[in-house]
Amino acid sequence: MKFLPTIFVLAILLIIGSHPLVASNPGKDFLITLDGSKLTGFIKTIAIKQKKTQISFENNLGTTYTIDASTIFGFAFEEAGEMSLYESKFLNGEWQFLKVEKKGLEVSLYKSSERQLQYSGYRSSPIVVQEKNPQIWLQFKGEEPFRIYRITFRSVLRKKMKSYPDLTKMFGKRGFRYRNLSMIVDSYNRFHMNNS
């Protein structure tokens, strides 16, 4: 019976803590936890640092958290009237956020953040550099993401997509060039779905 007041207090705290799920004006942005839960709020900043990539996330109660890329599956926010989705990926020994350009069942296309922080020396302040050509990444189902380059994309994709020679012989032709990677990813996913 001594624990009855404690249980009552915990129940009240649980009800108060669940308030964001039923808020009348939830945030437009959201993050996705590692277990697949969706938490609404607002993405305040995306910070790309030397060793850690983080976001600043404000929940519907106004509490702001700094969240490492390694601790969530991804996040989404409204950008120029459209929702942009980012996923956490372990790349070159670091956790980073990659923007989802084309999500598919067999292969997905990602783009690195167009803004990078660069450090000119030890203990120096970072300089924000806008990349004209962001990094492009592909991820095949069950594999790690890998960066794809303009010069070698045809040879790399011919090896990776060799089971569909009708598609690979189009690489380099009009509509199947590096700038058309989104369409190539769509085509590969369709080829795979039609032949399954």
N, C-alpha and C positions, 0 to 999 in steps of 0.2 A: 503494500500500500504506500510505502514511502516514495515509490517511483511514479505514482499517479500524477503529481504536479509536474514532474519532468516530462512525462509523455504528453501532457496537455500543452506545455510550452513548446515542445518540438512540433506538435501538430499545428499550432498557430504559426510558427516560423515557416513551416512547409507551405501553408496556405499563402502567406505573404510572399514567399520566394517564388511561388508559381504564378504570381501576378503578371509577369511579362507575357506569359502564354495566352492570356486573355485580355491584354491591353487593348483599349479602344482605338489607339493610334499607333500601331507597331511601326518600327523602323522599316524602311524599304530594303535596306541591306541585310545580309545574313551571313553567318559562318556555319560551316558544317563540321561537327566534331568527328573524332576518329571512329566513334560508334555509329555515325550516320545521323545524329540528331541535328536539327536546324534551329539556330538561335538567332532571333531577329534583333535588329538594332541599327547602328550606323558605323560604317568604316570611316574612321577619322583620317588616318595616315597609313601609308605603306612605306616602311623604312627598309632600304637595302643597305646592309652594313657589310663590313669586311668578313665577318664570320657568321653573322646571324641575320636572317631576314624576318621582319616582324610586321605586324599590323597593330594599329591602335583601334580598338573596338569599343563603342559605347552601347551598352544594352539599353532596353526600353525604360529602365529606372534612372538612367543618367549616369551610371557607374562606368568608368572607362578602364579598360584592361589592355595591357601590352601582351600580345600573343605571338609566340615563336611559330615559324612555319612547321616545325617538327611536331607540334602539339595539336594540330587540326588537319582535317582532310582538305579543306579549302574554304573559300569565301566568295561572295558575289556582292556587287554593288552597282548602282545605277550610274551609267556613264554616258553622257550625251543622249539621254532619253532611252537607252537600252541597257539591259542587264549584262554585265561582264562577269564571267566566271573564272576564278583562279583556283588551281589545285597545287597542293604542296608536293614537291618532288625532291628526291635526294640525288643531287647532281654534283659530280666531281668532289665528293666528300663534304658537301654542304647542303642544307635544306634551303630550297628556294620556292618562290611562287611562280608558276607559269600560267599565262593566260590561255584559256581553252579557245582555240580557233575553230576546231572541228572535232566533235566527239563521235567516235564510231565503235561498233562492237569488236572489230578486229584491229583497227589502227586509229589513232587519234593524233591530231596536229595541235601543237602548242607554240606559243611565242613568249620569249622572255620579256621582262619588263623593259619598256623603252627608256626608263630612267635608271641610271646606275650611279652609285657613289664611288668615287675614286679617291684614294689617299696618296698624297705626293711624298709622304715620308712618315717616319715613326712619330706618333703623337701629333700629327698635323690634322687640321680640320678637313673633313671630306668636301669634295667639290662635286656638285651634281652635274652629270654629263648626259646630254640627250643623245641617244643612239639613233643614227639615221636608218641603220639596218639592224633591227633587233634580231637576236638569235632565234632560229627556228628549230623546233624539236619534234621528233616523231616517237610514238610509243606503240609497239605492237602488243597485242594481248599476251599477258604472261611474261613480258620482257621489260627491261629497264628502258627509260627514255634515252634517246641518243640525238645528238645535234646533227643537223643536215646542212650541207654547204652547197652553194650555187654551183661550184665547179664539179663536184663529185656526186651530185644528187642522182644522176642517171645510173651510174654504175652501182651505187649503193642500193637504190630501189630495185634495179634489175635482179640483184642477188636476193633481196628480201622478198620480192614478189614474183619469183621465178615460176611459181605454180600457175601463174596467169600470163602466158606469153602474149596473148592478144592485147593485153593491157601494156606490158613492158615494151613492146615494139613501138608504141605510140610516144614514149618518152622523148622529149626534145622537139617533137612536132608541135604545130600550132594548137594551143589549148592544153598542152601537156608539158609545159615548161616549168621552171622553178617557181615562177610567180603564180602558177596554177596548182600549187601543191594541195590546196583545199579541194579542188576538183579531182585530183589524183587520189586523194584519201577517200573521197566519196565513191569514186569508181571502184577502188579496191574493195571497200566494204560491200558495195552492191555485187561485184563479181563473187565475193566469198559467200554472200547470202544466197545468191542464185545457184551456186554450185554445192551448197551444203545439203 
